Amino acid sequence: MKKIIFFFISITLISCGAGKKSTENVNEKKVGFAAEINADDLKEHLYIFASDILEGRKTGEKGQKMAANYLTAYYKNLGLKAPKGHDDYLQIIPKEFFKEASKASSENVVAFIQGSELPDEILVISAHYDHLGKKGEEVYNGADDDGSGTTALMEIAQAFQVAVKKGFRPKRSILFLHLTGEEEGLFGSKYYTSHPIYPLNNTVANLNIDMVGRVDEKHKNNPNYIYLIGADKLSSELHKLSEETNKRYSQLKLDYTYNDEKDPNRFYYRSDHYNFAKNNIPVIFYFNGVHEDYHKPTDTPDKINYEILAKRAQLVFYTAWEIVNREKKLVVDKK
């Protein structure tokens, strides 16, 4: 059973032995590791992460700091390492970077798994963990936006760490990046891409998870779907890999409605993946679409579909596994 971190409980640091490299086919093991991502654990995390105690996680404020502490405690407990120079799992963003958007400094939360064969090539998997805070006495819990993506990222990291401890370390490295300041203007990803922990030239792709726990009106009769945005914008190989991975393992309906350049919502430009795409890094944005509780205090954890959240998170895991274990780096063949 996986241990869920609760606030203000001291935890034991688990060692992170990689084990011996297996001669078995690593790709045939990922289904078992994906099973580490399950609805019960996602629900337990999210009921904490989107609780009133975190006060809506507004950038620079008390609730966001508590959320960052929750994430760092989680990664310490898993035994994931922090990137070199960020031993507290935090990338500090000074107040001045936010201009007028935040009254205080804030933090991206970062955890890292080093690759076995191509450690200098990095896959970044991201989700923003901030939300809108409180307005008067009302808490904007942000369960879907983006508590769902945050907890999905936590579970994906757990699955990869289990694989590492059983001797299946990925060929390439993975940075698990929890971003702050998204609601104020993508500030966390702007800061990371302008102050990268690992060179952007070595970043092979960004998989960004923002709102993946709900079902929109269009799909209410068939919730087995996910919107994909950006997969074909820079790399034809990434799009093909994504499609083939879903067909083989997840069988979700991949809806590309919002990937259309003519779509008026312009979601491609509205979440953190875009700051990676601007730097010529292939991206996929995973998204469930908008709903009636978007940016309202009614975005609460009781409205999340945890089974479909788990399935979507597993798809991201499978896709990430394929990217980090393929023989060649993804090509960038589009502008």
HELIX and SHEET records of a PDB file:
HELIX    1   1 VAL A   26  LYS A   29  5                                   4    
HELIX    2   2 LYS A   30  ALA A   34  1                                   5    
HELIX    3   3 ALA A   39  PHE A   49  1                                  11    
HELIX    4   4 ASP A   52  ARG A   57  5                                   6    
HELIX    5   5 LYS A   62  LEU A   78  1                                  17    
HELIX    6   6 LYS A   95  PHE A   98  5                                   4    
HELIX    7   7 ALA A  143  SER A  148  3                                   6    
HELIX    8   8 GLY A  149  LYS A  165  1                                  17    
HELIX    9   9 PHE A  187  SER A  194  1                                   8    
HELIX   10  10 LEU A  200  ASN A  202  5                                   3    
HELIX   11  11 GLU A  217  HIS A  219  5                                   3    
HELIX   12  12 SER A  236  THR A  245  1                                  10    
HELIX   13  13 ASN A  246  SER A  250  3                                   5    
HELIX   14  14 THR A  257  ASN A  259  5                                   3    
HELIX   15  15 PHE A  267  TYR A  269  5                                   3    
HELIX   16  16 HIS A  273  ALA A  277  1                                   5    
HELIX   17  17 PRO A  301  LYS A  303  5                                   3    
HELIX   18  18 TYR A  306  ASN A  325  1                                  20    
SHEET    1   A 8 LEU A  90  ILE A  93  0                                        
SHEET    2   A 8 SER A 106  ILE A 113 -1                                        
SHEET    3   A 8 ARG A 172  LEU A 179 -1                                        
SHEET    4   A 8 LEU A 118  HIS A 128  1                                        
SHEET    5   A 8 THR A 203  ILE A 209  1                                        
SHEET    6   A 8 VAL A 283  PHE A 287  1                                        
SHEET    7   A 8 TYR A 225  ILE A 229 -1                                        
SHEET    8   A 8 LYS A 253  ASP A 255  1                                        
SHEET    1   B 2 GLY A 133  LYS A 135  0                                        
SHEET    2   B 2 GLU A 138  TYR A 140 -1                                        
END                                                                             
